């Protein structure tokens, strides 16, 4: 067999799920706090942090979807 099977082990799935939860929670908190602050500089940084964690969460979901095929 020359091809590696397209699977994710239970341990890997658990860790990827944890990474998703960490990033999803961080994204939600950054978005919440960006709406609470009055400083435009801090608001912009929090929005950048939100976008970064949102993209990581999206990439992790794509990875999980590919592994489930």
C-alpha positions in Angstrom: 0.0 0.0 0.0 1.6 3.2 -1.2 -1.0 5.7 0.0 -1.6 6.8 3.6 -5.3 6.4 4.6 -7.1 9.7 5.0 -8.1 9.2 8.7 -7.8 11.0 12.0 -7.1 9.0 15.1 -9.2 9.4 18.2 -6.4 11.1 20.0 -5.8 13.5 17.1 -9.5 14.3 16.9 -9.7 15.1 20.5 -6.7 17.5 20.3 -8.1 19.2 17.2 -11.4 19.6 18.9 -9.7 21.2 21.9 -7.8 23.5 19.5 -11.0 24.5 17.8 -12.7 25.2 21.2 -9.8 27.4 22.4 -9.7 29.4 19.2 -13.5 29.7 18.9 -13.7 30.9 22.5 -10.9 33.4 21.9 -12.6 34.7 18.8 -15.9 35.2 20.7 -14.2 37.0 23.5 -12.2 39.3 21.2 -15.4 40.2 19.3 -17.3 40.9 22.5 -14.6 43.1 24.0 -14.1 44.9 20.7 -17.7 46.1 21.0 -17.1 47.2 24.6 -14.0 49.4 24.3 -14.0 53.0 23.4 -10.4 53.3 22.1 -10.3 52.8 18.3 -6.7 51.5 18.5 -7.7 48.7 21.0 -10.9 48.0 19.1 -8.9 47.5 15.8 -6.5 45.2 17.6 -9.3 43.1 19.1 -11.0 42.9 15.7 -7.7 41.6 14.2 -7.4 39.1 17.0 -11.0 38.0 16.3 -10.3 37.6 12.6 -7.2 35.5 13.3 -8.9 33.1 15.7 -12.0 32.9 13.4 -9.7 31.9 10.5 -7.9 29.3 12.6 -11.3 27.9 13.7 -12.4 27.7 10.1 -9.2 25.9 9.1 -9.6 23.4 11.9 -13.2 22.7 10.8 -12.1 22.2 7.2 -9.4 19.7 8.5 -12.0 17.8 10.4 -14.4 17.7 7.4 -11.6 16.4 5.2 -10.7 13.7 7.7 -14.2 12.5 7.9 -14.5 11.7 4.2 
